[in-house]
Amino acid sequence: MKMKTKQLTLCAVLTAMALALSYVENFFPLSLAIPVPGIKLGLANIVTLFALYALGAGPAMMILIARCFLGAVFAGNMNALIFSVLGGVTAMLVMILLSQIRKLSVYGVSIGGAAAHNCGQVAAAVLTLGNTAPLYYLPILLGVSLFTGALTGLITACLFRALAHTHLMRGE
Amino acid sequence: MKRMPALKANRWDGAVAVLVVVLAVVCGVLIWGRTANAGELTVVVTADGQEVERVALDAFPDTPRAYSGNGYTLQVSTETDGKRGICVSVSDCPTQDCVHTGTITRAGQSIVCLPARISITLEGETASGDGPDLVIG
């Protein structure tokens, strides 16, 4: 029961952090440099990746769904929900699969997740617009995911190093 | 803590990166390569999944034309600086990605406004075989 409460609290804190990161990345509009609809740094993926290794696939998926839903509610834009859910869930499924390959570091898992996220978002755009015009941006988005995935992988690796000796990492 | 991941990049991560690059190149060839730039270009505008305009680029009016969708309005105009193309000159959407995309000039290129659910695509003439192969006399 003690562990359950602790894990629930950690999930709530990570959800809040993911929401905050989603908001913060609006201050770094990547689309000004690369004019592609929906292009983002994907900073919230740091939390997803951290939760995947620290808590497991189930809690990480719950944090992701909660973040997507609350993000849409707080932004007052429920239309954005399909984009964040489809992108986020696709990324999560790919990262769960890649994290099973023990030889891959957080960088590889993060890059794979970023690429999958962009594929999911393009699929959401195709469904929303009802035509294949968004596919035009897929090659660019996949190329960009190399850099955004490496960046979120780097930050996640720094986070694990910083927390390596805390009670959180020792599972106390 | 379930598991401490490897924190240093290695050749396996490089393999994932190469895989993503290959995927991007294959998508690029399949998506961009199929759009030949021969013949007349056609502007196709869709809003909420419905085609609302199909007009030859050369016949598109020089004055901006407004298209609305999902509560937002886009002003679409032609650009003749260099090669003739089309762009979203003004939009009241929150992201402004459609405006930042700039001018599209080649077949297959698209301007997408996700908040307005509007897409503007340039279509080229495809070698469909509908026309005559040879004209004699």
Interface residues (C-beta under 8 A of the other chain):
Chain A: S31 L32 P35 V36 P37 G38 Y53 A54 L55 G56 N79 F83 L98 S99 I101 R102 K103 L104 S105 V106 Y107 G108 V109 I111 G112 A115 A125 T128 L129 G130 N131 A133 P134 L135 Y136 Y137 L138 P139 L142 G143 S145 L146 G149 A150 G153 A157 F160 R161 A164 L168 M169 R170 G171
Chain B: M1 K2 R3 M4 P5 A6 L7 K8 A9 N10 W12 D13 A15 V16 A17 V20 V21 L23 A24 V25 C27 G28 I31 W32 T46 D48 G49 Q50 N70 T95 D97 C98 H100 T101 G102 G108 Q109 S110 V112 C113 L114 P115 R117 I118 S119 T121
